[in-house]
Amino acid sequence: MKTWAYTRSLLKKQFAGMGVTRCEVCSGTFALGFAHRYKRRFIQTDAELRTVALLCVKCHETIEFKGHDLMKAAIDKIISNRITEPMW
């Protein structure tokens, strides 16, 4: 599995290219980070390491404290609602 630092650098470029530069929950811009569907210590594949949402610290913590099942469901919902194609 690739290191998180390397994967994070690739994700930053990917998200910027998609126009995702704000928290995907509240649209905030302060203290952004990638939230995984599972805690990183439980992730075993590169694909799962790349399955993330861009969140501010407050939203990340809110989702994380809901427990494993709800955290996965919340991240899956954010990803499925993401608009990645230009609307014009």
Protein Blocks (a to p, Z undefined) as FASTA:
>chain_A
ZZfklmmmmmmmmmmmnopabdfklopaghpadddfbdfklpcbfklmmmccdddfklmm
mmmmnojklmmmmmmmmmmmpcfbdfZZ
